[in-house]
Amino acid sequence: MDRRKALKNIGSGIGAIAVTPTVVSLFQSCQSAATYAPAYFNANDFGKISQLMELIIPSTDIPGAIELKLPEFTDAYIAAVWDAEGQARLANQWKSFLSASSEISGKKVDQMATSDWDAVLAKYLKPGNSISEGEKEAQEFAKQLRGLTINAFKTNEFIGENVLAYAPVPGEQKGCVDLMETTGGKAWSL
């Protein structure tokens, strides 16, 4: 993919994913690839990121993050859209997160089990937990990863068509209507 074209189409927005043809093509390429070679993270880190994303959105009656290929999309999105400064900041936060995770679990990062990763995410993402000044960067990574995971989930084709309220051809616009009456309580798909 041409990085300049991606930046031109999408902009440098880190906080939200704009649904443009480029982002749609990222999703389609992630969904159709049999094997994935990470573009931003190295293979070892990509495995850990995938595990963390699966903890954020686990498989239940709907597919989880790994089955929906959210880690692949997120990795490709960061590589194609984020500027060098944003990527460097994320890399530093990731290093801090790994270091803090090792301290919290008392294990080396490569020896941590799913329950260890879950405890780390709980510490950084649940409100009310005390976070030391040295852990702020690790907490920022956890929040950033959660935001990226949720944005990728909401813009996933399967979720948009099968889980959220979806109208491929929108009808008339009605202002103040009850969500339960209109969509059965579901949020609208993008």
C-alpha positions as CSV (number, residue, x, y, z in Angstrom):
1,M,0.0,0.0,0.0
2,D,1.2,3.5,-0.8
3,R,1.7,5.2,2.6
4,R,1.3,8.7,1.2
5,K,-2.0,7.8,-0.4
6,A,-3.2,6.3,2.9
7,L,-2.2,9.4,4.9
8,K,-3.9,11.6,2.3
9,N,-7.1,9.7,2.4
10,I,-7.3,9.0,6.1
11,G,-5.4,11.9,7.7
12,S,-3.2,11.5,10.7
13,G,-6.1,10.8,13.2
14,I,-4.9,8.5,15.9
15,G,-7.9,8.6,18.1
16,A,-10.6,7.4,15.7
17,I,-10.7,5.3,12.6
18,A,-12.2,7.1,9.6
19,V,-14.1,4.8,7.3
20,T,-12.6,5.5,4.0
21,P,-11.9,3.3,1.0
22,T,-8.3,2.8,2.2
23,V,-9.5,1.6,5.6
24,V,-12.0,-0.7,3.9
25,S,-9.2,-2.1,1.8
26,L,-7.1,-2.7,4.9
27,F,-10.0,-4.7,6.4
28,Q,-10.5,-6.7,3.2
29,S,-6.9,-7.6,2.9
30,C,-6.7,-8.6,6.6
31,Q,-9.9,-10.8,6.2
32,S,-8.7,-12.6,3.1
33,A,-5.1,-13.3,3.9
34,A,-4.4,-16.9,5.0
35,T,-1.2,-15.9,6.8
36,Y,-0.3,-12.5,8.0
37,A,3.2,-11.0,8.2
38,P,3.1,-8.1,10.7
39,A,3.8,-4.7,9.3
40,Y,4.4,-2.6,12.4
41,F,5.0,-5.1,15.3
42,N,7.6,-7.9,15.1
43,A,6.2,-11.4,15.0
44,N,6.8,-12.0,18.8
45,D,5.2,-8.8,19.8
46,F,2.3,-9.3,17.4
47,G,1.5,-12.6,19.2
48,K,1.4,-10.8,22.5
49,I,-0.8,-8.0,21.0
50,S,-3.2,-10.6,19.6
51,Q,-3.5,-12.3,23.0
52,L,-4.2,-8.9,24.7
53,M,-6.8,-8.0,22.1
54,E,-8.5,-11.3,22.6
55,L,-8.7,-10.6,26.3
56,I,-10.3,-7.2,25.5
57,I,-12.8,-8.7,23.1
58,P,-13.0,-12.4,23.8
59,S,-14.9,-15.0,21.8
60,T,-18.5,-15.5,23.1
61,D,-21.6,-15.9,21.1
62,I,-20.0,-13.6,18.6
63,P,-16.4,-14.0,17.3
64,G,-13.5,-12.6,19.4
65,A,-10.7,-10.3,18.3
66,I,-8.5,-13.0,16.8
67,E,-11.3,-14.7,14.8
68,L,-12.3,-11.2,13.5
69,K,-8.7,-10.5,12.6
70,L,-8.6,-7.3,14.6
71,P,-4.9,-7.6,15.4
72,E,-4.0,-7.8,11.7
73,F,-6.1,-4.8,10.9
74,T,-4.7,-2.8,13.8
75,D,-1.1,-3.6,12.9
76,A,-1.7,-2.7,9.3
77,Y,-3.6,0.5,10.3
78,I,-0.7,1.7,12.5
79,A,1.9,0.9,9.8
80,A,-0.1,2.6,7.1
81,V,-1.7,5.6,8.8
82,W,0.2,6.7,11.9
83,D,3.0,9.1,11.5
84,A,6.6,8.3,12.7
85,E,6.1,10.3,15.9
86,G,2.9,8.4,16.8
87,Q,4.6,5.0,16.0
88,A,7.6,5.9,18.1
89,R,5.4,7.0,21.0
90,L,3.5,3.7,20.8
91,A,6.7,1.7,20.7
92,N,7.9,3.4,23.9
93,Q,4.6,2.8,25.6
94,W,4.8,-0.9,24.5
95,K,8.2,-1.2,26.1
96,S,7.0,0.3,29.3
97,F,3.9,-1.9,29.3
98,L,6.1,-5.1,28.8
99,S,8.4,-4.0,31.6
100,A,5.5,-3.2,34.0
101,S,3.8,-6.5,33.1
102,S,6.9,-8.4,34.0
103,E,7.1,-6.6,37.4
104,I,3.4,-7.2,38.1
105,S,3.4,-10.9,37.3
106,G,6.9,-11.6,38.7
107,K,7.6,-13.5,35.5
108,K,9.5,-12.9,32.3
109,V,7.2,-11.6,29.5
110,D,7.6,-14.8,27.4
111,Q,6.6,-16.9,30.4
112,M,3.3,-15.0,31.2
113,A,0.1,-16.9,30.9
114,T,-3.3,-15.6,29.8
115,S,-4.3,-15.1,33.4
116,D,-1.1,-12.9,34.0
117,W,-2.0,-10.7,31.0
118,D,-5.6,-10.4,32.2
119,A,-4.3,-9.2,35.6
120,V,-2.1,-6.6,34.0
121,L,-5.0,-5.3,31.8
122,A,-7.3,-5.2,34.9
123,K,-4.7,-3.2,36.8
124,Y,-4.4,-0.6,34.0
125,L,-8.0,-0.5,32.6
126,K,-10.2,-0.8,35.7
127,P,-11.0,2.5,37.3
128,G,-9.9,3.0,40.9
129,N,-6.6,1.2,40.7
130,S,-3.6,3.1,41.9
131,I,-1.0,3.7,39.2
132,S,2.4,4.9,40.1
133,E,4.1,7.7,38.1
134,G,6.4,5.2,36.5
135,E,3.5,3.1,35.3
136,K,1.6,6.0,33.5
137,E,3.2,5.2,30.1
138,A,2.2,1.5,30.5
139,Q,-1.3,2.5,31.4
140,E,-1.5,4.8,28.3
141,F,-0.5,1.8,26.1
142,A,-3.3,-0.3,27.6
143,K,-5.8,2.4,27.0
144,Q,-4.6,3.0,23.5
145,L,-4.7,-0.7,22.7
146,R,-8.3,-0.9,24.1
147,G,-9.3,2.0,22.0
148,L,-7.8,0.6,18.8
149,T,-9.4,-2.8,19.5
150,I,-12.8,-1.3,20.0
151,N,-12.6,0.9,16.9
152,A,-11.5,-2.1,14.8
153,F,-14.3,-4.1,16.3
154,K,-16.9,-1.5,15.5
155,T,-15.8,-1.1,11.9
156,N,-15.4,-4.8,11.2
157,E,-17.7,-5.9,8.4
158,F,-19.1,-9.0,10.2
159,I,-19.9,-6.9,13.3
160,G,-21.4,-4.1,11.3
161,E,-23.7,-6.4,9.3
162,N,-24.5,-9.1,11.9
163,V,-24.3,-7.6,15.4
164,L,-25.0,-3.9,15.0
165,A,-28.1,-2.4,13.4
166,Y,-27.4,-2.3,9.7
167,A,-29.3,-0.6,6.9
168,P,-27.4,-1.0,3.6
169,V,-29.6,1.6,2.0
170,P,-30.7,4.1,4.6
171,G,-34.2,5.3,4.5
172,E,-35.6,8.6,5.8
173,Q,-34.0,10.4,8.7
174,K,-36.1,10.4,11.8
175,G,-34.8,12.8,14.6
176,C,-35.9,11.9,18.1
177,V,-36.9,8.2,18.1
178,D,-36.6,5.5,20.7
179,L,-33.6,3.3,20.0
180,M,-35.4,0.2,21.3
181,E,-38.2,0.8,18.9
182,T,-36.0,1.6,15.9
183,T,-33.2,-1.0,16.2
184,G,-34.1,-3.2,19.1
185,G,-31.5,-1.5,21.3
186,K,-28.6,-2.0,18.9
187,A,-26.2,0.8,17.9
188,W,-26.1,1.6,14.3
189,S,-23.3,0.2,12.1
190,L,-21.1,2.8,10.4
